């Protein structure tokens, strides 16, 4: 069972790595990204891919193991001795539970750190994009936590720092905790953006009253903001969250959710990500319940029918995950059900098939 498990994970990870590289292929070729940077992208993306592929591995390996027992006529005498299927499959259930715990640990402890490095590696690619394109951003608006940014233009041209950007026409809105108040906003004639840090030049800070009139204006020659707010040059500009949820632990996601709710902003996407942080690892246990049940139920129809059904199960599961996640992000279903529906459905199918087979 171990060898098919590892082989299945390796095959799926290989395909997903290829998909990641294909998505970045145009950028890699156009900007002449060196091989060490590409290798870092692959290495730091693997932990997230492992979490995704562990359910696939348990589904295929358990189906193969049960099919082998059935094909060698070992399952029949065991059952004739009065041993229930749940006892026969107990090692698979334990293996699935252990994998779920391991996957959750990976998702909480390893994946966030690896994804931070993955995003830093992608940020390092900005320097190569700067060389290829003089103007990277033009009239861009984006959000970070309770801040909103407007950048008129970001270009190359910072001496001694190829990864920094020279920015012109910066406006930053800081949303207040009181949703009935107007935001404080900062304008700057120019700025230097370096790895998430902003050094503003010729700054004016505007304070507004509850009616929207300016009450105070303070000027400063320079101001430094360490917000870790990224200019969306190589990332999706529509994202209002700094980085992907994979970069954060559940505690950090919960903190971000609390901040957004206090400022009256929509936190649905982070709530869905929070629930998926728990639900995705425990899909391993759901597959450990469902896959061997299907394999033994349809063993008489063919040697690899159970394996085929497990492949179909994985296909259905991932598409169900995508569907429920989309429904959750759109607000049609609560985040809990968006994340846990596939787990509950496949676990219930496994229990039902075992019960009917017994």
HELIX and SHEET records of a PDB file:
HELIX    1   1 UNK A    2  UNK A   30  1                                  29    
HELIX    2   2 UNK A   35  UNK A   71  1                                  37    
HELIX    3   3 UNK A   74  UNK A   80  1                                   7    
HELIX    4   4 UNK A   85  UNK A   88  1                                   4    
HELIX    5   5 UNK A   90  UNK A  105  1                                  16    
HELIX    6   6 UNK A  106  UNK A  110  3                                   5    
HELIX    7   7 UNK A  111  UNK A  132  1                                  22    
HELIX    8   8 UNK A  245  UNK A  247  5                                   3    
HELIX    9   9 UNK A  250  UNK A  262  1                                  13    
HELIX   10  10 UNK A  268  UNK A  279  1                                  12    
HELIX   11  11 UNK A  283  UNK A  297  1                                  15    
HELIX   12  12 UNK A  299  UNK A  301  5                                   3    
HELIX   13  13 UNK A  305  UNK A  330  1                                  26    
HELIX   14  14 UNK A  335  UNK A  357  1                                  23    
SHEET    1   A 6 UNK A 135  UNK A 144  0                                        
SHEET    2   A 6 UNK A 147  UNK A 155 -1                                        
SHEET    3   A 6 UNK A 165  UNK A 174 -1                                        
SHEET    4   A 6 UNK A 184  UNK A 194 -1                                        
SHEET    5   A 6 UNK A 197  UNK A 208 -1                                        
SHEET    6   A 6 UNK A 214  UNK A 225 -1                                        
END                                                                             
